[in-house]
């Protein structure tokens, strides 16, 4: 049974930073395409960043240069450090395995 557990969300001021983590079990992140998505209130879920099993990354234009997706194969965890956060980054952030599994989400709120 695959489980993806996100952590690291919270309340941060504009310009601040957070690092999201996605700890996986029942699945090896190093041999799966993984990603982060987000859903803001009243909006559809959207792609934030992905990393393929061979390490190729892709980002939404809105987060390029501010967010970085990475993984630690030893810890079986995917990360999303987020810098220069903006109020429009406020959303629930979800970890995803392309094979179809989703985490429960972690709330990120950017507000002064």
N, C-alpha and C positions, 0 to 999 in steps of 0.2 A: 504494500500500500504506500503510495507516494504522499508525502507531506511536505509542504513548503510553508515555513513559518517566518513571517516578516517581523522586523523590529527596527527601532531607531527613529521612528517618527516622533513628532512633538510640535510644540509652538516655538517659533523663532521669529526674530525681527527681520524686516527686509534688509538684504545684504548679508544675512547670516548664513550659516552652514549646518548641514546635518549629514549623517551617513546612515543610509538604510542597509540592512542586512537581510538576507534570505537564506535560512538554514534548511537544507534539503535532507530528507531521509527517504529511503526506498527508490532513490534515483541518484545517478552519479552526474553531477553538474558538468564534469569535464568531458563527458561524451554526449551531452545534450545541448541543443540550442535553448538558451535561457533569455528571459527578458523582464523588463519592468514596464508596467502600464499604470495609468492613473485615471481617476474619474472624479471630476469636480461636480458639485451639486448642480443638477439640471442639465448636465452634459453627458455625452457618450464617453465610454472608456476609450482612451487613446494610448498609442504606443509612446513610450518615453525613450527606451534604449534596449538594444538587444546585443547578445554576444553569441556567436556560433560556437560549436564544439571545438573548432580549430582556431578560435580566438578573434575572429573578425567582428568588429563592433559597428553599430549603426545607431544614429540618434535622431530624434525629432529636431527639426530646425530650431524650435523654441528653447531647446536646452543645450545645443551645441556650444562647447567652450565653457560650460558651467557644470555640467554633470559628467561623470565618468563611470561606465560600467566595468566591473572586473570580477574575477572569481578567484577563490582559493581552493584548489582541488584537494588539498590535504584536509581542509576543514569542511569541504563539500558545501561551500557557501558562496553566494553571489552578493556583490556589494554595489551600492549606488551612492558614492559621495556626491553631495550637491552643494555647490557654492553659489554665492551671489544670488541668493533666493529672492524671489519676487512674490508679491501677493497673488499673482496669477498662477503660481506653482501650487497653491493651496488645493489639495485633493486627497483622496484615499489612494495610496500607492500599492499596487499588487505585483507580486512576483509570479512569473509564468514560466512553465516549461512548454516548449513548442509541442511536445507530445500530448498536451491537453490539461495539465494540472495547474491549479491556481492556489495561491495562498489566501489567507483571510483578509489581508490588507492592513495597512498601517496609516494612520492619519497624519498628514503634514499640513500645518497651518502657518502661513507666513503673514504676520500682522504686527503693527506697532501698537 
